[in-house]
Amino acid sequence: MNARALLDKLRNLKVKLTADGDRLCVDAPAGVITEEFRTALVEHKPQLLKLLEWEQRKLSEANKRGLVVRWAKEPGWIALHDPTTGECHEVRAAECLPGVVNSASAHRRSSQDANQKRGKRESVTQRERLR
């Protein structure tokens, strides 16, 4: 069993693992951590610490982005970025509240405006190079 599989298995058993520097903190229901799990935790401790640190960094970055609502690549679908998990969920626009659809449309307009401004700057720069 690798570190990722061990982490997933323990989480399915409601075990919480956290990294505190070079310490691996385990919060588990009584009787869940068997001798087999203890051995695996010791064996995979460095990899588990790296995984937990990576997950924490990913969540921190996701939290900085906040909630992002935009149109998905698939027509008729809206993509929602969840800042609490860092995951992106796609939902049919027909199932969304009108405010969510409006937010996705506003995001599209602002992206298009930014692309147009970028295009204008690039064309001015190209004209200057030609002179």
C-alpha positions as CSV (number, residue, x, y, z in Angstrom):
1,M,0.0,0.0,0.0
2,N,1.4,3.4,-0.9
3,A,1.0,6.7,1.1
4,R,-1.9,8.0,-0.9
5,A,-3.9,4.7,-0.6
6,L,-3.1,4.6,3.1
7,L,-4.4,8.2,3.6
8,D,-7.6,7.5,1.6
9,K,-8.2,4.3,3.6
10,L,-7.7,6.0,6.9
11,R,-10.0,8.9,5.9
12,N,-12.7,6.4,4.9
13,L,-12.4,5.2,8.5
14,K,-12.9,8.7,9.8
15,V,-9.3,9.1,10.9
16,K,-7.9,12.7,10.7
17,L,-4.3,13.1,9.9
18,T,-2.5,16.5,10.2
19,A,1.1,17.6,9.8
20,D,2.7,19.7,12.5
21,G,6.2,20.4,11.2
22,D,7.8,17.0,11.2
23,R,5.1,15.4,13.4
24,L,2.3,13.4,12.1
25,C,-0.8,13.9,14.3
26,V,-3.5,11.2,14.2
27,D,-7.0,11.6,15.5
28,A,-8.9,8.4,15.2
29,P,-12.0,6.7,16.7
30,A,-11.2,4.1,19.3
31,G,-10.0,0.8,18.0
32,V,-9.5,1.9,14.4
33,I,-5.7,2.2,14.4
34,T,-4.5,-1.4,14.4
35,E,-0.9,-2.5,14.7
36,E,-0.9,-2.9,10.8
37,F,-2.0,0.8,10.5
38,R,0.7,1.8,13.0
39,T,3.4,0.1,11.0
40,A,2.1,1.6,7.8
41,L,2.0,5.1,9.3
42,V,5.6,4.8,10.5
43,E,6.7,3.4,7.2
44,H,5.0,6.1,5.1
45,K,5.4,9.1,7.5
46,P,7.7,11.2,5.2
47,Q,5.4,10.7,2.2
48,L,2.3,11.4,4.3
49,L,3.8,14.6,5.6
50,K,4.5,15.7,2.1
51,L,1.0,14.8,0.9
52,L,-0.7,16.6,3.8
53,E,1.5,19.7,3.3
54,W,0.7,19.7,-0.5
55,E,-3.1,19.4,0.3
56,Q,-2.9,22.3,2.8
57,R,-1.0,24.5,0.3
58,K,-3.6,23.6,-2.4
59,L,-6.5,24.5,0.0
60,S,-4.8,27.8,0.9
61,E,-4.4,28.7,-2.8
62,A,-8.0,27.8,-3.4
63,N,-9.1,29.9,-0.5
64,K,-7.3,32.9,-2.0
65,R,-9.2,32.5,-5.2
66,G,-12.5,32.4,-3.4
67,L,-15.8,31.3,-5.1
68,V,-15.5,31.6,-8.8
69,V,-18.6,31.1,-11.0
70,R,-18.0,30.9,-14.8
71,W,-19.5,29.1,-17.8
72,A,-18.0,25.7,-18.3
73,K,-16.5,24.5,-21.6
74,E,-19.6,22.3,-22.2
75,P,-22.5,24.6,-23.4
76,G,-25.3,25.0,-20.9
77,W,-23.1,24.1,-17.9
78,I,-21.7,26.4,-15.2
79,A,-18.4,25.7,-13.4
80,L,-18.2,26.6,-9.7
81,H,-14.8,26.7,-7.9
82,D,-15.3,25.7,-4.3
83,P,-12.8,27.6,-2.1
84,T,-13.2,25.2,0.8
85,T,-12.0,22.2,-1.0
86,G,-10.3,23.6,-4.1
87,E,-12.5,21.5,-6.3
88,C,-14.4,22.6,-9.4
89,H,-18.0,21.4,-9.8
90,E,-20.0,21.6,-13.0
91,V,-23.8,22.1,-12.7
92,R,-26.4,22.5,-15.5
93,A,-27.3,26.2,-15.9
94,A,-31.0,25.2,-15.9
95,E,-30.6,23.9,-12.4
96,C,-28.9,27.1,-11.0
97,L,-30.5,30.1,-9.4
98,P,-30.7,33.1,-11.7
99,G,-28.0,34.9,-9.7
100,V,-25.5,32.1,-10.4
101,V,-26.2,32.3,-14.1
102,N,-25.9,36.1,-14.0
103,S,-22.5,35.8,-12.2
104,A,-21.2,33.3,-14.8
105,S,-22.3,35.7,-17.6
106,A,-20.6,38.6,-15.8
107,H,-17.4,36.6,-15.5
108,R,-17.5,35.8,-19.2
109,R,-18.0,39.5,-20.1
110,S,-15.1,40.6,-17.9
111,S,-12.9,37.9,-19.5
112,Q,-13.9,39.0,-23.0
113,D,-13.2,42.6,-22.1
114,A,-9.7,41.7,-20.7
115,N,-9.0,39.7,-23.9
116,Q,-10.0,42.6,-26.1
117,K,-7.8,45.0,-24.1
118,R,-4.9,42.6,-24.3
119,G,-5.5,42.2,-28.1
120,K,-5.4,46.0,-28.6
121,R,-2.2,46.3,-26.6
122,E,-0.6,43.5,-28.7
123,S,-1.6,45.1,-32.0
124,V,-0.2,48.5,-30.9
125,T,3.0,46.9,-29.9
126,Q,3.2,45.1,-33.2
127,R,2.6,48.3,-35.1
128,E,5.4,50.0,-33.1
129,R,7.7,47.1,-34.0
130,L,7.0,47.6,-37.7
131,R,7.9,51.3,-37.6
